[in-house]
Amino acid sequence: MGDIAVWVAALTGGTAVLASWVTNLGNVRAARVQAEASAQAQHRGRVRESRRGAYLELMEHAHVIGELYRQVIDAFHQITDLDQQLTRFEELRSELREAYDPLMHSVRVVILEGPPATAEAAQGVLDAAQQGNRCLWRITCGDADAHARFDEVQGAYLRHLSRFVEAARVAMEAS
């Protein structure tokens, strides 16, 4: 009977050691999976906040440009003297040039941050702003069709901005 007790004790001890080893191995794997999941969640959070900041910055700069475009339209309707109107357009062109660089920078950041649909929409906003600025330049040069063209370009700018806002919203929901 002594031999059986030794064998039972050895088998029980071996089983306990094996069970402990398997449990430890499972805990290590679970900890690794949990750490990887946590790192991925933190990364997604950083990407989300980075994109959100870039989108908000672009919308802020785009709003400044849109407000200047509204002032151009107001100048057409409110200033009747052509010399005063031309002076006001030159002032607005100068302000638009100053506002364009921050918009361009924020569009480049959005392009870097992605995703592609949002980057394309941001580029559309920048292209529309560039067309608006060119059109205002043509107005100051005395181009007869420039006023009607500016109305079209300003409308296109607002549509591009709306597309960007929608693309940014979709991108934020997806992340």
Order of alpha helices (4+ residues) and beta strands (2+ residues): alpha-alpha-alpha-alpha
